[in-house]
Amino acid sequence: MLAAQRRGRILAELSRDGTVRVTDLVELLGVSDMTVRRDLVALHRDGLLEKVHGGALAVAEPSASEPGFAAKSVQHLREKQAIAAAAAELVHTGMAIAVSAGTTTHALTEHIARIPHLTVVTNSVWVADVLHRTGEPTTSVLLTGGLRTPSDALVGPVAVSSLRSLHVDAFFMGVHGMDVRAGFSTPNLLESETNRAMIERSRRLIVCADSTKWGVVGLSSMAGLSEASVLITDSGLSAQASGALADHVGELVVVDPLSDSPADSHADDDAAPEADA
């Protein structure tokens, strides 16, 4: 098991129980005590947990806290891959799409890189890099300019200005948090502004967010839950949270991270047709 996979499992255990013990992780991961301790030190250094004697504790995340791309990339890998695979099924040859920055949308890009004749608008240097290295020659990539955030998003007035004259079929957006009252949010004010500009230029908003994002509220809201045409998440969501989301979003797609296939889907049969952007 790779270090990134081990650390993702550690964070998954921590998010469920709030605490982990070295002895339990040694048994769960099938590695040495020393390997587990090195992983805990690395995660503590990235601010993802608090290392204590014999294990680690979850850390409370302030609304303005913004982990970097590398720190987020080791979290909930299996869930993100399953969400990305489901989202990729909504992308077809000839579409023009926008893709936000984030580790889940980065995974989505790896799934759609071989779809021909795509036009992809993005403010993510990682997304643009994947398409540059592995994308089809017929794919067109429009990378916005702007200031670079800790999560490697390009944001601010330059990014927003570059989006004003564009129109895309769908916007695939990753989020920091989702909540009934706060909607979809991020800790970065400029990233929120840039994502709102992408929403305005898109016919459909497709949100890709793993279940740990539920109940998390970032500093700035980007959109209300009802603005999402589709929300793709994983089966770690509680029944109560799933019901709340199904009541607000156009369609809720829940994937099983063990099978990489949709586990459930709740469509709003009374939803109005999409209007052109």
C-alpha positions as CSV (number, residue, x, y, z in Angstrom):
1,M,0.0,0.0,0.0
2,L,1.4,3.4,-1.0
3,A,1.9,6.1,1.6
4,A,-0.9,8.3,0.1
5,Q,-3.3,5.3,0.4
6,R,-2.3,4.6,4.0
7,R,-2.7,8.2,5.0
8,G,-6.0,8.4,3.3
9,R,-7.2,5.3,5.3
10,I,-5.9,6.9,8.5
11,L,-7.8,10.1,7.9
12,A,-10.9,8.1,7.0
13,E,-10.7,6.3,10.4
14,L,-10.1,9.6,12.1
15,S,-13.1,11.3,10.5
16,R,-15.4,8.5,11.7
17,D,-14.2,8.1,15.3
18,G,-12.4,11.4,16.0
19,T,-9.4,9.5,17.3
20,V,-7.0,6.7,16.2
21,R,-4.5,4.5,18.0
22,V,-1.2,3.4,16.6
23,T,-1.8,-0.2,17.6
24,D,-5.1,-0.3,15.8
25,L,-3.6,1.3,12.7
26,V,-0.8,-1.3,12.6
27,E,-3.4,-4.1,12.5
28,L,-5.7,-2.3,10.0
29,L,-2.9,-1.3,7.5
30,G,-0.7,-4.3,7.9
31,V,2.5,-2.2,8.4
32,S,5.0,-1.7,11.1
33,D,4.6,0.5,14.2
34,M,7.3,2.8,12.8
35,T,5.6,3.2,9.4
36,V,2.3,4.3,11.1
37,R,4.2,6.8,13.3
38,R,5.9,8.3,10.3
39,D,2.5,8.7,8.6
40,L,1.1,10.4,11.7
41,V,4.0,12.8,11.8
42,A,3.5,13.7,8.1
43,L,-0.2,14.2,8.6
44,H,0.4,16.3,11.7
45,R,2.9,18.4,9.8
46,D,0.3,19.1,7.1
47,G,-2.2,20.1,9.8
48,L,-4.6,17.2,9.2
49,L,-4.5,15.7,12.6
50,E,-3.1,16.3,16.1
51,K,-0.5,13.8,17.1
52,V,-0.7,12.6,20.7
53,H,0.9,9.8,22.7
54,G,-0.1,6.5,21.2
55,G,-2.2,7.9,18.4
56,A,-3.8,11.0,17.0
57,L,-6.9,13.2,17.4
58,A,-9.0,15.0,14.8
59,V,-8.5,18.8,14.6
60,A,-11.3,21.3,14.4
61,E,-11.2,23.1,11.1
62,P,-11.8,26.9,11.1
63,S,-14.1,28.3,8.5
64,A,-11.2,30.2,6.9
65,S,-8.8,27.3,6.9
66,E,-7.7,26.2,3.4
67,P,-5.5,23.0,3.2
68,G,-3.2,22.8,0.2
69,F,-3.7,20.5,-2.8
70,A,-1.1,18.0,-1.6
71,A,-2.7,17.7,1.9
72,K,-6.2,17.2,0.4
73,S,-5.0,14.7,-2.2
74,V,-4.4,12.0,0.4
75,Q,-7.9,12.2,1.9
76,H,-10.7,9.9,1.0
77,L,-9.1,8.6,-2.2
78,R,-11.5,5.7,-2.8
79,E,-14.6,8.0,-2.4
80,K,-13.2,10.6,-4.7
81,Q,-12.4,8.1,-7.4
82,A,-15.9,6.6,-7.3
83,I,-17.4,10.1,-7.5
84,A,-15.1,11.1,-10.3
85,A,-16.1,7.9,-12.3
86,A,-19.8,8.7,-11.9
87,A,-19.3,12.3,-12.9
88,A,-17.3,11.3,-16.0
89,E,-20.4,9.5,-17.3
90,L,-22.0,12.9,-17.7
91,V,-19.3,14.1,-20.1
92,H,-19.7,13.3,-23.8
93,T,-17.8,14.0,-27.0
94,G,-18.2,17.6,-28.2
95,M,-19.2,19.1,-24.9
96,A,-17.9,22.4,-23.6
97,I,-17.4,22.1,-19.8
98,A,-15.9,24.0,-16.9
99,V,-14.0,22.3,-14.2
100,S,-13.1,23.9,-10.9
101,A,-9.9,23.3,-8.8
102,G,-9.9,20.5,-6.3
103,T,-8.7,16.9,-5.8
104,T,-12.1,15.3,-6.8
105,T,-12.3,17.4,-10.0
106,H,-8.6,16.5,-10.7
107,A,-9.6,12.8,-10.4
108,L,-12.6,13.5,-12.8
109,T,-10.1,15.0,-15.4
110,E,-8.1,11.7,-15.4
111,H,-11.4,9.9,-16.3
112,I,-12.3,12.2,-19.2
113,A,-8.9,12.9,-20.7
114,R,-9.5,10.5,-23.5
115,I,-12.9,11.8,-24.6
116,P,-12.4,13.5,-27.9
117,H,-13.4,17.0,-29.0
118,L,-13.9,18.4,-25.6
119,T,-13.6,22.1,-24.7
120,V,-12.5,22.4,-21.0
121,V,-12.5,25.7,-19.2
122,T,-10.7,25.5,-15.9
123,N,-9.0,27.6,-13.2
124,S,-7.0,24.6,-12.0
125,V,-3.3,24.2,-12.9
126,W,-3.6,20.5,-12.0
127,V,-6.6,19.9,-14.3
128,A,-4.8,21.8,-17.2
129,D,-1.7,19.7,-16.6
130,V,-3.5,16.4,-16.8
131,L,-5.2,17.4,-20.1
132,H,-1.9,18.7,-21.4
133,R,-0.1,15.4,-20.6
134,T,-2.7,12.8,-21.4
135,G,-5.6,14.5,-23.1
136,E,-6.8,13.9,-26.7
137,P,-5.2,16.1,-29.3
138,T,-8.7,17.3,-30.2
139,T,-9.3,18.7,-26.7
140,S,-9.2,22.4,-26.2
141,V,-8.2,23.8,-22.8
142,L,-8.8,27.3,-21.7
143,L,-6.9,28.1,-18.5
144,T,-7.9,31.2,-16.7
145,G,-5.3,33.5,-15.3
146,G,-5.4,34.9,-11.8
147,L,-3.9,34.6,-8.4
148,R,-2.9,31.1,-7.2
149,T,-4.5,29.8,-4.0
150,P,-3.1,27.2,-1.6
151,S,-5.3,24.6,-3.4
152,D,-3.7,25.7,-6.7
153,A,-6.8,27.5,-8.1
154,L,-6.4,30.6,-10.2
155,V,-8.8,33.2,-8.8
156,G,-9.6,36.9,-8.6
157,P,-10.5,39.7,-11.1
158,V,-8.4,38.3,-14.0
159,A,-10.0,34.9,-13.7
160,V,-13.5,36.3,-13.4
161,S,-12.9,38.6,-16.4
162,S,-11.8,35.7,-18.6
163,L,-15.1,33.9,-17.9
164,R,-17.5,36.7,-18.8
165,S,-17.9,36.0,-22.5
166,L,-18.0,32.1,-22.2
167,H,-20.9,29.7,-22.2
168,V,-20.5,26.0,-21.3
169,D,-22.8,23.0,-21.1
170,A,-21.9,22.1,-17.5
171,F,-19.7,23.2,-14.6
172,F,-18.2,20.4,-12.5
173,M,-17.4,22.0,-9.1
174,G,-15.6,20.7,-6.1
175,V,-16.5,22.2,-2.7
176,H,-15.0,22.6,0.8
177,G,-18.3,22.2,2.5
178,M,-22.1,21.7,2.0
179,D,-24.8,22.6,4.4
180,V,-28.6,23.3,4.2
181,R,-28.3,26.9,5.2
182,A,-24.8,27.8,3.9
183,G,-25.1,25.8,0.7
184,F,-21.8,25.0,-1.1
185,S,-18.9,26.9,0.4
186,T,-15.2,27.5,0.4
187,P,-12.8,29.2,2.8
188,N,-11.3,31.4,0.1
189,L,-13.2,34.5,-0.8
190,L,-11.7,35.0,-4.2
191,E,-12.2,31.3,-5.1
192,S,-15.9,31.7,-4.2
193,E,-16.2,34.7,-6.5
194,T,-14.5,32.8,-9.4
195,N,-16.7,29.7,-8.9
196,R,-19.8,31.9,-8.9
197,A,-18.7,33.4,-12.2
198,M,-18.4,29.8,-13.6
199,I,-21.9,28.9,-12.3
200,E,-23.3,31.9,-14.1
201,R,-21.8,30.8,-17.4
202,S,-23.0,27.2,-17.2
203,R,-26.2,25.6,-18.2
204,R,-25.9,22.9,-15.4
205,L,-24.0,22.9,-12.1
206,I,-22.7,19.4,-11.2
207,V,-21.2,19.3,-7.7
208,C,-18.7,16.6,-6.8
209,A,-18.3,16.3,-3.0
210,D,-17.5,13.3,-0.8
211,S,-19.7,12.7,2.3
212,T,-17.2,14.3,4.8
213,K,-18.1,17.7,3.3
214,W,-21.6,17.5,4.7
215,G,-22.0,19.9,7.7
216,V,-18.8,21.8,6.9
217,V,-19.2,25.5,6.4
218,G,-16.5,27.6,4.7
219,L,-16.1,31.3,5.0
220,S,-17.9,32.1,1.7
221,S,-20.9,30.5,0.1
222,M,-20.7,29.9,-3.7
223,A,-24.2,28.6,-4.4
224,G,-27.3,27.3,-2.6
225,L,-28.0,23.6,-2.6
226,S,-31.0,24.1,-5.0
227,E,-28.7,25.5,-7.6
228,A,-27.1,22.1,-8.2
229,S,-28.6,20.2,-11.1
230,V,-26.7,17.1,-9.9
231,L,-24.8,16.4,-6.7
232,I,-22.6,13.3,-6.7
233,T,-21.4,12.0,-3.3
234,D,-20.6,8.7,-1.6
235,S,-22.5,6.3,0.6
236,G,-20.8,7.5,3.8
237,L,-23.6,10.1,3.9
238,S,-26.1,9.5,6.7
239,A,-29.7,8.8,5.9
240,Q,-30.7,12.2,7.4
241,A,-28.1,14.1,5.3
242,S,-29.1,12.2,2.2
243,G,-32.7,13.1,2.7
244,A,-31.9,16.7,3.3
245,L,-29.8,16.9,0.1
246,A,-32.4,15.0,-2.0
247,D,-35.0,17.6,-0.9
248,H,-32.9,20.5,-2.3
249,V,-30.7,19.4,-5.2
250,G,-32.1,18.6,-8.7
251,E,-30.7,15.0,-8.6
252,L,-28.7,13.3,-5.9
253,V,-26.4,10.5,-7.0
254,V,-24.8,8.4,-4.3
255,V,-21.9,6.1,-5.2
256,D,-20.5,3.1,-3.4
257,P,-16.7,3.6,-3.1
258,L,-16.2,-0.1,-3.0
259,S,-17.8,-0.7,-6.4
260,D,-17.3,2.6,-8.1
261,S,-20.9,2.6,-9.3
262,P,-24.0,4.7,-8.4
263,A,-25.7,3.2,-5.3
264,D,-28.8,5.4,-5.5
265,S,-30.2,8.4,-7.4
266,H,-33.0,10.8,-6.4
267,A,-34.2,13.0,-9.2
268,D,-36.5,16.0,-8.8
269,D,-39.3,15.0,-11.2
270,D,-40.9,18.5,-10.9
271,A,-37.7,20.4,-11.7
272,A,-38.0,23.1,-14.4
273,P,-36.1,22.7,-17.6
274,E,-32.6,24.1,-17.7
275,A,-32.4,27.6,-19.1
276,D,-29.6,28.7,-21.5
277,A,-26.8,30.6,-19.8
